[in-house]
Amino acid sequence: MWLDFATFKDKVEGCWAGKNIGGVLGAPMEGHRGLLDVSFYTQDLSEGPPPNDDLDLQIVWLAAVERYGRNVNAAILGEYWLSFVIPNWVEYGMGKNNMRVGLMPPLSGVTDNPYKDSCGCFIRSEIWACLAPGNPDIAARYAYEDAIVDHGDEGMYGEVFFAAMQSAAFVESDKDKLVDIGLSYIPEDCAVARCVRLARKCFQDGLPLGEMRKKVHAEAPGTFGAQLWTLKELEKSIAEGFEVGAPGYDAPENVGFTIGAWYYGGDDFGASLCNAVNCGEDTDCTAATLGALMGIIHGAKALPEKWTAPLGGKIKTLCIDDTSLGVFVPKTVDELTNRVLRVVPSFMGLTHCDIFAEGGYAIRTLTGDDLFCPPLHVRLPGINGNARVKPLHISELTSSNHIVRYDNTAFRLAVDYHEGPFFQTGEPRKITVVAEDNGFMRNQHWINFRLLVPEGVDVLTGREVSLPLNYNHGNKAEMTFEIVDTPLFTNGKMEIILDVSLNGRHSSAPVKIVLMRSK
């Protein structure tokens, strides 16, 4: 199936307009707990919309894509994060702090980060859906690369879920099918999936919106709304059976509220967004995400003037440092839309984009059952015709938060930190390196792993090994190194260089492995 340019443009514009509307609507209620009664904007919009972080973070990612195209990955996004994202609060600050000490994604997202399961990355899903419309496997891949910069686990599942769903929404409008498509890309038993299924079931069973809200919260209790409470209010809530969860564990219920609000709102744009806000908690995130989803489905032309007119299509940013000349911030939804439209042909590639199509370029999309996450056995490199994109599969999401991946022209590399980026004094620990052909070499090679360690660190397995690397799909070269510090090593931070090279090829990959002393 081909998505024509005019339809695509209308849906991209609808995405950003809906995102902007939802963020503005929900911002004043952010952090409130309990069923609210919001029916329209509550701010003074005479000077235009106030700034909100739910949209502007994605402008940073767009800038990265404009420079690096579809080669953008978690490492590149992490560098943009450090350079251009201002906030140091909660998950944003934890991710930045971990990267500053040398921890690569996904380690940066999960190490000592109690906010890894929060809402701060599922609000960034739309850029990947707009760059890969009707191709949820590609959108999910980049959403994963985005999420692991400062999140992990449930927070990451939330972004992958929405990116796949919003990408599919460019060619599919059935609610149940869209939800099922999103669910197919995340683990069936994760809390995000449970909350989504429960929210839908509450609607199907005819329960009121407020009852849906209570049941979803009980399934995966969050804490976002409790942050504004006094101790007495907190104790009262607990006494009434409204549990307060672990700090930062907020994505599952807020994703569930978003989906529930959509079902309860029918096809009414305003009612759906108000439902999301009236569920409380992280209201700007839920309403903005739902506004974007409905904007994609219906397009900008179908959005009610009641909601669009007060904002005038203007964008106000909050979190971007635009003084360093690396990110240029669009001032309007139209400008943002046009920048996305310009980069899509190079991002999707020749097999997915016909730039000579009548009326502007057209995009090849998946349809029907192909929109769902396919089984692992059919996910060969380049199966989607975009050889530089490795499709995402659930097995990768659940494999480990402690595996750092690198993509070289000739080979892919994964470094498994096992227990995480820490070492204990005098205790041996393992680092596993796995390499596989990148579908480029087309013949057999020998691959060399060489470990360069600081003085005072011993490599118990030997520092260098050469292994055969076959180009057939699924063949890998794997080595587990075992290291231990000696009394001569007194630093709290251990920096190891892994040098990877191929005999007969000039491609190499020097990789830094960073370990922190835990005791």
C-alpha positions as CSV (number, residue, x, y, z in Angstrom):
1,M,0.0,0.0,0.0
2,W,1.2,3.5,-0.7
3,L,0.4,6.6,1.5
4,D,0.0,9.7,-0.8
5,F,1.7,12.9,0.1
6,A,-1.4,15.0,0.7
7,T,-2.8,12.5,3.2
8,F,0.5,12.1,4.9
9,K,1.0,15.8,5.3
10,D,-2.4,16.3,6.8
11,K,-1.8,13.5,9.3
12,V,1.6,14.7,10.3
13,E,0.2,18.2,10.9
14,G,-2.7,16.6,12.8
15,C,-0.2,14.8,15.0
16,W,1.7,17.9,16.1
17,A,-1.5,20.0,16.4
18,G,-3.1,17.3,18.5
19,K,0.1,17.0,20.6
20,N,0.2,20.7,21.2
21,I,-3.5,20.9,22.2
22,G,-3.3,18.0,24.6
23,G,-0.1,19.3,26.3
24,V,-1.6,22.7,26.8
25,L,-4.9,21.3,28.1
26,G,-3.3,18.9,30.6
27,A,-0.4,21.0,31.9
28,P,-2.2,22.9,34.7
29,M,-3.7,19.6,36.1
30,E,-0.4,17.8,36.1
31,G,0.1,15.9,39.4
32,H,-3.5,16.1,40.5
33,R,-5.0,12.8,41.8
34,G,-8.6,11.9,41.8
35,L,-11.3,12.3,39.1
36,L,-11.3,15.9,37.8
37,D,-13.9,17.9,35.9
38,V,-12.0,19.7,33.0
39,S,-13.9,20.5,29.8
40,F,-11.7,23.1,28.1
41,Y,-8.4,25.1,28.4
42,T,-8.0,26.7,31.8
43,Q,-5.0,29.0,31.0
44,D,-5.0,32.5,29.6
45,L,-4.1,31.9,25.9
46,S,-4.3,35.5,24.8
47,E,-0.5,35.5,24.3
48,G,-0.4,32.1,22.7
49,P,0.2,28.7,24.3
50,P,2.5,28.3,27.3
51,P,5.7,26.2,26.9
52,N,5.4,22.4,27.6
53,D,8.0,19.7,27.4
54,D,5.8,17.1,25.8
55,L,6.4,18.3,22.3
56,D,9.7,20.1,22.3
57,L,12.0,17.2,23.3
58,Q,11.2,15.6,19.9
59,I,12.5,18.7,18.1
60,V,16.0,17.7,19.4
61,W,15.5,14.2,18.0
62,L,14.4,15.7,14.6
63,A,17.6,17.8,14.6
64,A,19.6,14.6,15.1
65,V,17.8,12.9,12.2
66,E,18.3,15.9,10.0
67,R,22.1,15.4,10.4
68,Y,22.5,11.6,10.7
69,G,19.4,10.3,8.9
70,R,18.4,6.7,9.7
71,N,21.8,6.0,11.1
72,V,20.7,7.8,14.3
73,N,20.9,5.5,17.4
74,A,20.9,5.7,21.2
75,A,24.5,6.8,21.3
76,I,23.9,9.8,19.0
77,L,20.6,10.7,20.7
78,G,22.5,10.6,24.0
79,E,25.0,13.1,22.8
80,Y,22.2,15.4,21.6
81,W,20.5,14.9,25.0
82,L,23.7,16.1,26.8
83,S,24.2,19.0,24.5
84,F,20.7,20.4,24.0
85,V,18.3,19.2,26.6
86,I,18.2,21.7,29.5
87,P,16.4,19.9,32.4
88,N,18.2,17.9,35.1
89,W,15.1,16.8,36.9
90,V,14.3,13.2,37.7
91,E,14.8,10.7,34.7
92,Y,16.3,13.4,32.5
93,G,18.9,14.2,35.1
94,M,19.6,10.6,36.0
95,G,20.2,9.7,32.3
96,K,22.5,12.7,31.8
97,N,24.4,12.0,35.0
98,N,25.0,8.4,33.9
99,M,26.2,9.4,30.4
100,R,28.5,12.0,31.9
101,V,30.3,9.4,33.8
102,G,30.7,7.3,30.7
103,L,27.8,4.9,30.8
104,M,26.3,4.2,27.4
105,P,22.6,3.5,26.7
106,P,20.9,1.3,27.9
107,L,23.1,1.5,31.0
108,S,22.4,5.2,31.2
109,G,18.7,4.6,31.4
110,V,18.6,2.0,34.1
111,T,21.6,2.5,36.4
112,D,20.6,4.0,39.8
113,N,17.5,5.4,38.1
114,P,14.3,5.0,40.1
115,Y,12.5,7.0,37.3
116,K,13.2,4.5,34.5
117,D,9.6,3.4,34.6
118,S,8.2,6.9,34.4
119,C,6.4,8.8,31.6
120,G,9.2,10.9,30.3
121,C,9.9,8.8,27.1
122,F,6.5,7.7,25.9
123,I,5.8,11.4,25.3
124,R,8.5,11.2,22.6
125,S,7.0,8.5,20.5
126,E,5.4,10.7,17.8
127,I,8.6,11.7,15.9
128,W,9.4,8.1,15.1
129,A,5.8,7.4,14.0
130,C,5.9,10.4,11.7
131,L,9.3,9.4,10.2
132,A,8.1,5.8,9.6
133,P,4.4,6.1,8.9
134,G,2.6,2.8,8.3
135,N,5.9,0.9,9.3
136,P,5.5,0.2,13.0
137,D,8.5,-2.1,13.0
138,I,10.8,0.7,12.0
139,A,9.1,3.3,14.3
140,A,9.4,0.8,17.2
141,R,13.1,0.3,16.5
142,Y,13.9,4.0,16.8
143,A,11.5,4.5,19.8
144,Y,13.6,1.8,21.6
145,E,16.8,3.6,20.8
146,D,15.3,6.8,22.1
147,A,13.8,5.3,25.3
148,I,17.0,3.6,26.6
149,V,18.8,6.9,26.8
150,D,17.1,7.8,30.1
151,H,14.5,5.0,30.7
152,G,14.2,1.2,30.8
153,D,11.6,-1.5,31.4
154,E,8.1,-0.2,31.7
155,G,9.0,3.4,30.7
156,M,10.6,2.0,27.5
157,Y,7.7,-0.4,26.8
158,G,5.4,2.6,26.9
159,E,7.2,4.5,24.2
160,V,7.6,1.4,22.0
161,F,3.9,0.7,22.4
162,F,2.8,4.2,21.4
163,A,5.3,4.5,18.5
164,A,4.1,1.3,16.9
165,M,0.5,2.2,17.4
166,Q,0.9,5.8,16.1
167,S,2.8,4.6,13.1
168,A,0.1,2.1,12.3
169,A,-2.5,4.9,12.7
170,F,-1.4,6.4,9.5
171,V,-3.0,3.5,7.6
172,E,-5.4,2.0,10.2
173,S,-8.1,3.6,12.3
174,D,-9.8,0.8,14.1
175,K,-9.2,1.2,17.9
176,D,-9.1,-2.4,18.9
177,K,-6.7,-3.3,16.0
178,L,-4.4,-0.3,16.8
179,V,-4.2,-1.2,20.4
180,D,-3.5,-4.9,19.5
181,I,-0.8,-3.7,17.1
182,G,0.9,-1.7,19.9
183,L,0.6,-4.6,22.3
184,S,2.2,-7.0,19.9
185,Y,5.5,-5.0,20.2
186,I,5.8,-5.2,24.0
187,P,5.9,-8.2,26.4
188,E,2.5,-9.6,27.1
189,D,2.9,-9.7,30.8
190,C,4.5,-6.3,31.4
191,A,2.6,-3.8,33.5
192,V,2.0,-1.4,30.5
193,A,0.3,-4.2,28.6
194,R,-1.8,-5.2,31.6
195,C,-3.0,-1.7,32.2
196,V,-3.9,-1.2,28.6
197,R,-5.9,-4.4,28.4
198,L,-7.6,-3.6,31.7
199,A,-8.6,-0.1,30.6
200,R,-10.2,-1.5,27.4
201,K,-12.0,-4.2,29.4
202,C,-13.5,-1.7,31.8
203,F,-15.0,0.2,28.9
204,Q,-16.3,-3.0,27.3
205,D,-17.8,-4.0,30.6
206,G,-19.7,-0.7,30.8
207,L,-17.9,0.6,33.9
208,P,-17.8,4.4,34.5
209,L,-14.6,6.3,33.7
210,G,-13.9,6.8,37.4
211,E,-14.1,3.1,38.1
212,M,-11.8,2.4,35.2
213,R,-9.3,4.9,36.7
214,K,-9.4,3.1,40.1
215,K,-8.9,-0.4,38.6
216,V,-6.0,0.7,36.4
217,H,-4.3,2.4,39.3
218,A,-4.7,-0.7,41.5
219,E,-3.2,-2.8,38.7
220,A,0.1,-0.8,38.7
221,P,0.0,1.9,41.4
222,G,1.9,5.1,40.5
223,T,3.0,8.0,42.6
224,F,2.8,11.0,40.2
225,G,-0.3,12.4,41.7
226,A,0.8,11.9,45.3
227,Q,3.6,14.4,45.0
228,L,1.3,17.3,45.6
229,W,-0.3,15.8,48.7
230,T,0.2,16.5,52.3
231,L,1.1,13.7,54.6
232,K,-2.5,13.7,56.0
233,E,-4.0,13.4,52.5
234,L,-1.6,10.6,51.7
235,E,-2.6,8.7,54.8
236,K,-6.2,9.2,54.0
237,S,-5.8,7.9,50.5
238,I,-4.0,4.7,51.7
239,A,-6.7,4.2,54.4
240,E,-9.3,4.3,51.6
241,G,-7.5,1.6,49.7
242,F,-5.9,3.8,47.1
243,E,-2.4,2.5,47.1
244,V,0.7,4.6,46.5
245,G,3.4,2.9,44.5
246,A,7.1,3.2,44.3
247,P,8.4,6.6,43.3
248,G,8.8,7.0,39.6
249,Y,6.7,3.9,38.7
250,D,4.2,6.0,36.6
251,A,4.2,4.9,33.0
252,P,1.9,1.8,33.2
253,E,-1.1,3.5,34.7
254,N,-0.7,6.6,32.7
255,V,-0.5,4.6,29.4
256,G,-3.6,2.8,30.6
257,F,-5.4,6.1,31.3
258,T,-4.6,7.3,27.8
259,I,-6.1,4.3,26.2
260,G,-9.1,4.2,28.5
261,A,-9.8,7.9,27.8
262,W,-9.8,7.2,24.1
263,Y,-12.3,4.4,24.4
264,Y,-14.6,6.4,26.7
265,G,-14.4,9.4,24.4
266,G,-15.6,7.6,21.3
267,D,-14.6,9.6,18.2
268,D,-15.0,13.0,20.0
269,F,-11.6,14.7,20.0
270,G,-12.3,17.1,22.9
271,A,-14.1,14.6,25.1
272,S,-11.3,12.0,24.7
273,L,-8.6,14.5,25.7
274,C,-10.7,15.8,28.6
275,N,-11.2,12.2,29.8
276,A,-7.4,11.8,29.8
277,V,-6.9,15.0,31.9
278,N,-9.8,14.1,34.2
279,C,-8.1,10.8,35.2
280,G,-5.4,13.0,36.8
281,E,-1.7,12.0,37.4
282,D,0.6,13.0,34.5
283,T,-2.1,14.8,32.6
284,D,-0.1,16.7,30.1
285,C,1.6,13.5,29.0
286,T,-1.6,11.5,28.6
287,A,-3.6,14.2,26.9
288,A,-0.8,15.2,24.6
289,T,-0.1,11.6,23.5
290,L,-3.8,10.9,22.9
291,G,-4.1,14.2,21.0
292,A,-1.3,13.2,18.7
293,L,-2.8,9.8,18.1
294,M,-6.2,11.2,17.2
295,G,-4.6,13.9,15.1
296,I,-2.8,11.2,13.0
297,I,-6.0,9.2,12.5
298,H,-8.3,12.1,11.6
299,G,-5.8,14.6,10.2
300,A,-5.4,18.3,10.9
301,K,-8.3,19.3,8.7
302,A,-10.7,17.3,10.9
303,L,-9.5,18.8,14.2
304,P,-12.2,21.0,15.8
305,E,-11.6,24.7,15.4
306,K,-12.8,25.1,19.0
307,W,-9.5,23.4,20.1
308,T,-7.1,24.6,17.4
309,A,-8.0,28.3,17.2
310,P,-6.9,29.4,20.7
311,L,-3.4,28.1,20.0
312,G,-3.0,29.6,16.6
313,G,-0.7,26.8,15.5
314,K,2.1,28.3,17.7
315,I,4.7,26.2,19.5
316,K,6.5,27.3,22.7
317,T,9.4,25.3,23.9
318,L,10.7,24.7,27.4
319,C,13.6,22.3,27.5
320,I,15.7,23.0,24.5
321,D,19.0,25.0,24.6
322,D,18.9,26.7,21.2
323,T,21.8,29.0,22.0
324,S,24.4,26.6,20.8
325,L,23.3,26.6,17.2
326,G,22.8,22.8,17.0
327,V,19.0,22.7,17.2
328,F,16.8,25.2,15.4
329,V,13.4,25.4,17.0
330,P,10.3,25.7,14.8
331,K,7.8,28.4,15.9
332,T,4.7,26.8,14.5
333,V,3.1,23.4,13.8
334,D,3.3,24.1,10.1
335,E,7.1,24.7,10.3
336,L,7.6,21.5,12.3
337,T,5.4,19.5,9.9
338,N,7.4,20.8,6.9
339,R,10.7,19.8,8.5
340,V,9.5,16.3,9.1
341,L,8.2,16.0,5.5
342,R,11.6,17.1,4.1
343,V,13.6,14.4,6.0
344,V,11.3,11.4,5.5
345,P,12.5,10.4,2.0
346,S,16.1,10.0,3.1
347,F,15.1,8.5,6.4
348,M,12.9,5.8,4.8
349,G,15.0,5.2,1.8
350,L,14.4,4.4,-1.8
351,T,12.5,1.1,-1.2
352,H,10.0,2.9,1.0
353,C,9.6,6.2,-0.7
354,D,8.7,7.0,-4.3
355,I,9.9,10.6,-4.7
356,F,8.5,10.8,-8.2
357,A,4.9,9.9,-7.3
358,E,2.2,12.2,-8.6
359,G,1.3,15.0,-6.3
360,G,4.5,14.7,-4.3
361,Y,6.3,11.6,-2.9
362,A,4.4,8.5,-1.7
363,I,5.4,6.1,1.2
364,R,5.2,2.4,1.0
365,T,3.4,1.1,4.1
366,L,2.5,-2.2,5.7
367,T,-1.2,-3.2,5.9
368,G,-3.4,-5.7,7.7
369,D,-1.7,-8.4,9.8
370,D,1.7,-7.2,8.5
371,L,1.4,-4.2,10.9
372,F,1.7,-6.5,13.9
373,C,5.1,-7.4,15.2
374,P,6.1,-10.5,13.2
375,P,7.7,-13.6,14.6
376,L,11.4,-13.5,15.2
377,H,12.2,-16.1,12.6
378,V,11.2,-13.8,9.7
379,R,13.1,-10.8,11.0
380,L,16.2,-11.2,8.8
381,P,18.4,-8.1,8.4
382,G,17.0,-5.9,5.7
383,I,13.6,-7.8,5.6
384,N,11.8,-4.5,5.4
385,G,14.0,-3.3,2.5
386,N,15.9,-0.8,4.7
387,A,19.2,-2.6,5.2
388,R,20.5,0.0,7.7
389,V,17.5,-0.6,10.0
390,K,17.5,-3.8,12.1
391,P,13.8,-4.4,13.0
392,L,12.9,-4.5,16.6
393,H,11.6,-7.7,18.3
394,I,10.3,-8.2,21.8
395,S,13.2,-10.5,22.6
396,E,15.6,-7.6,22.3
397,L,13.5,-5.5,24.8
398,T,13.5,-8.3,27.4
399,S,17.1,-9.6,26.8
400,S,18.9,-7.4,29.3
401,N,19.2,-3.8,30.4
402,H,22.9,-4.3,30.7
403,I,23.8,-5.1,27.0
404,V,25.3,-2.2,25.1
405,R,25.1,-2.5,21.3
406,Y,27.3,-1.0,18.6
407,D,26.8,-1.0,14.8
408,N,29.9,-1.1,12.6
409,T,29.8,-1.2,8.8
410,A,31.0,-4.8,8.7
411,F,29.7,-6.2,12.0
412,R,27.4,-5.7,14.9
413,L,28.7,-5.8,18.4
414,A,27.1,-6.4,21.8
415,V,28.9,-5.9,25.1
416,D,27.1,-7.7,28.0
417,Y,27.9,-6.2,31.4
418,H,25.9,-9.0,33.1
419,E,25.2,-7.6,36.6
420,G,25.6,-4.0,35.6
421,P,28.4,-1.4,35.4
422,F,29.9,-2.1,38.8
423,F,32.8,-4.1,40.2
424,Q,33.6,-5.1,43.8
425,T,37.1,-5.0,45.3
426,G,39.0,-8.2,44.7
427,E,36.0,-10.0,43.2
428,P,36.3,-11.4,39.6
429,R,33.6,-10.2,37.2
430,K,32.7,-11.1,33.6
431,I,32.2,-9.1,30.5
432,T,30.9,-10.9,27.4
433,V,31.4,-9.7,23.8
434,V,29.3,-11.0,20.9
435,A,29.9,-10.1,17.3
436,E,27.8,-10.9,14.2
437,D,28.0,-10.2,10.5
438,N,26.2,-7.0,9.5
439,G,25.0,-8.5,6.2
440,F,27.7,-6.6,4.4
441,M,30.8,-8.8,4.1
442,R,29.3,-11.9,2.4
443,N,32.3,-14.1,3.3
444,Q,34.0,-15.7,6.3
445,H,36.4,-13.7,8.5
446,W,38.4,-14.0,11.6
447,I,37.5,-11.4,14.2
448,N,39.9,-10.3,17.0
449,F,39.0,-9.2,20.5
450,R,41.7,-7.5,22.5
451,L,41.2,-6.1,26.0
452,L,43.3,-3.1,27.2
453,V,43.0,-2.7,31.0
454,P,44.5,-0.2,33.5
455,E,47.5,-1.0,35.6
456,G,46.5,-3.0,38.6
457,V,43.7,-4.9,36.8
458,D,44.3,-8.5,35.8
459,V,42.5,-10.4,32.9
460,L,42.1,-13.9,34.1
461,T,41.0,-15.3,30.7
462,G,43.8,-13.7,28.7
463,R,43.7,-10.4,27.0
464,E,43.3,-11.3,23.3
465,V,41.4,-13.9,21.3
466,S,40.8,-14.6,17.5
467,L,37.5,-16.3,16.5
468,P,35.9,-17.3,13.2
469,L,33.0,-15.1,12.1
470,N,30.7,-16.7,9.6
471,Y,28.4,-14.4,7.5
472,N,25.4,-16.8,7.6
473,H,22.5,-15.4,9.5
474,G,22.5,-16.2,13.1
475,N,26.2,-17.0,13.3
476,K,28.1,-15.2,16.0
477,A,31.6,-14.9,17.6
478,E,31.4,-14.8,21.4
479,M,34.0,-14.3,24.1
480,T,33.6,-13.9,27.9
481,F,36.5,-12.1,29.5
482,E,37.0,-12.3,33.3
483,I,38.8,-9.4,35.1
484,V,39.7,-8.6,38.7
485,D,41.2,-5.6,40.4
486,T,44.3,-6.0,42.5
487,P,45.5,-4.0,45.5
488,L,47.5,-1.8,43.0
489,F,44.3,-0.5,41.5
490,T,42.8,2.1,43.8
491,N,40.6,4.1,41.5
492,G,36.8,4.1,41.9
493,K,36.3,4.0,38.2
494,M,37.7,1.4,35.9
495,E,38.0,2.2,32.1
496,I,38.7,-0.7,29.8
497,I,39.3,-0.5,26.1
498,L,37.9,-3.4,23.9
499,D,39.6,-3.3,20.5
500,V,37.7,-5.2,17.9
501,S,39.2,-5.8,14.4
502,L,38.8,-8.1,11.4
503,N,41.6,-9.8,9.5
504,G,41.7,-8.4,6.0
505,R,39.5,-5.5,6.7
506,H,40.3,-2.0,7.9
507,S,37.0,-1.6,9.9
508,S,37.6,-1.7,13.6
509,A,35.6,-0.8,16.7
510,P,37.4,0.5,19.8
511,V,34.9,0.3,22.6
512,K,35.2,1.8,26.1
513,I,33.9,-0.3,28.9
514,V,33.2,1.6,32.1
515,L,32.9,0.0,35.6
516,M,32.3,1.8,38.9
517,R,33.5,0.4,42.2
518,S,30.5,-0.5,44.4
519,K,32.5,-1.2,47.6
